[in-house]
């Protein structure tokens, strides 16, 4: 009987050590639903704990598209950087906020608290702030900044690529990208949902911010340039970059690869 139990136990743990792209569903008590999530790991070694980075897709995206198109070498990055990457499904157009009008769209709390707790409980992570980062692009760039501001004790490094970070500049896009469906009328928008209105909190949070945008990105360039100027004027530590490219996969695929390398440099400087 002891031999049989040992074999069963080995069968249970072998998939975790060998599998490197894990598709699962994580339950959100706050939203009362399961959220599709992909976890990309290096080969898990017994007794080793790993850094974690949460990656938020853009509007209309999903984790599978992230793996196939947006960051196609993420599996190799997990091996090279010895980092666990967590890709939650942002439900097409959730904007990663806790919606005041839709109780089933509470993605800031889900990612900032529920998902982090789940990952730390089920995977051998380094379960503290300095070993945990978050980044995203477009809608996900807004989400990474928004969630990190709300959870400063959870994330130490934050990345936004071509982030859609200023709703006041969206114009008709506020309805076109369905922001109104999760946050309501722009005129009634709470300041906590405006990234620009949280710069003082960012100054207190002492996080490390990486922000970039393509020079041909007609949608997002000026709002990112303005944000950079605001952060500079307030002496908020950040790295801002521009390079040639538009608001498309070709740009953010390159950008995200660079940002993940910068995340690794940060973690190494932290002694991780």
Helices and strands as residue ranges (DSSP letters): H 2-18, E 21-28, E 33-40, E 51-56, H 63-65, I 66-70, H 74-81, E 83-88, H 107-109, I 110-115, H 116-122, G 129-131, E 132-137, H 139-150, E 157-161, G 167-169, H 173-176, H 180-183, G 186-188, G 191-193, G 195-198, H 199-205, E 208-214, H 221-233, E 238-243, H 249-269
